[in-house]
Amino acid sequence: INPSGLNQIITKSSPVTFLGLCALSLSEVLQLVGPAAPVVVSPGEEAVLPCYLSTRESVEDLEIRWFRGDYTAPVCLYQNRRYNSDRQDPAYKGRVELFSKELSRGNVSLTLRNITRSDHGQYICMVLSDLWEDDTVIDLSVRGECLKF
């Protein structure tokens, strides 16, 4: 299923039938998957916050938004096939990157460079289309910080 191509076929609440066997909603078929355990790094290192679409379908035409507490000031925002740094949290400018060549395989993992103690905490990976959205939480633990989530 290519979520960006579903716009003309169904509405957000419509069921999708696969091979005539069963009806499933988009949220039952498309899910973001993150790690079960925290990502642990030391200050100054690089971290990969893993996140991918369960079906491994392309997300190149979708909005990819990584944020912490403030949805409107994202850590990383990818829209219309490009990065949008206009509203990006200034603390992350020049330090974050998606795996651009992996977007076609549903990989929306985020690389965060030059880790600082203030990077410790929860990150939300969200992928959105006109018909569907999902998010998952990834915990980043910076060594030397208490594990408080």
N, C-alpha and C positions, 0 to 999 in steps of 0.2 A: 504494500500500500504506500503510495506516495502522498503524504498529507497535503502537499501544496497542490496536487492535481485533483483533489477531491472537492475543491470549491464549487465546481460546476455540477457535481453529481448529487451531493447530499447536504443537508443542513446539520448543524452541530449536534442536535439531539436525535438525528435519524440513525436507525440501525444499519449496519453493513452486513450483507450476506456473503459468505465465502463458500463457493462450490455448492451452494444450496444445502449445506449441512446444518448451519446454525446461524443465528443472528447475533451479532456482537456490536456493542457501541465502540466508537473510536477509542475511548479511554480504556477499554478492555483489551484492545489490540496494540495500541501505541503507548509505550511507557518509557520514561526516562529511568535509567538504572545508574546508580552510584555505588561506591564501595560500602561494605558492611562495617568496616573499621575506619577509624580516623587515619588521615594521611599525616605522618609524623616527619618533621624536618627540623633542622637547626637554623638559627639565624644566618643569613648570608647565602643559604643554599637556594636551589630552585625546586619548586614543588609542582607536580602534575596532579590536578584535581580531576579524577576520572569521572566521566559522565557520557552515556551514550544512549541512543534510541534502541529499544529492545529489538526492533525489526531490522536494524542496521540499514534502514532506508536513508536516502539523501535528505539532508537538512539545509542544503545550500540556499533554498528559496524561503526558508523560515526565519523568524526572529529568534536569536539566541541571546539570552540575557543572564549574566552572572551578577549577583548582587549579594550584599550582606543585609544590613538592617533597612536600608533605604532603596526601595524599588526604583525611585526616580534618579538616583545617582549610582548607576551600575559600575561594578568592577570592570566589566567588559560587555559591550553591546554590539551585536552583529545584526544588521538589517539591510535588506535590499542588496544582498551579496557583497556587503562591505562593512568594515568597522565604522561605528559611529562614536566618535570621541567627544562630541559636543557636550554631552551630559555626564560623561564619565567622571567618577570620583577621582579628584586630582592625585590622591595617594597612590593610584594604580597606573597612572599614565606612564607609558614606556616600559611597564613591568609585566604586562599580561599579553597572552597570545593564544588563539585557538590553533588547532592542528588543521590548517586550511585544506590540505590535501586529503584529510580524513573526513571532511564534512559530507562528502558523497557517500560515505559508509555509515553515517549516523553518529560519528564520533564528535561530541561537543566538549571534550575534555579541555581544561584550561591549564596553561602553563603560567605559573607565577614566579617571577625571578626576584632575586635579591630579597629573600624573606626577612622580615623584621618581626620583633615580638608583637607588634600591633596587628600583624596579619593573623594571629591566633584567633580561632573561633569558627563559626558556622558560615558556609557559603551556600547560596541557593542557585542551582542551575535550572533555568526555565527555558523551554522551547515553546513557541507559539505560532499558530497559523490562524487563518480566519475561522477554521472549524474546530480546532483542537488546541489544547495547551496542557502541559504537565510540568512538574518541577520535582526536584529531589534535593535533599540537603546533604552536603559533604562537610565533614568536620576536619579542620586543619589544626593540628597540634604542633606548636612551636616549642621545641625542647627548651626547658628553663621556665616554662609557664605551667601553672596548675591546670589540670584537666577539668575545666568547668564548662559544661554545655548546657 
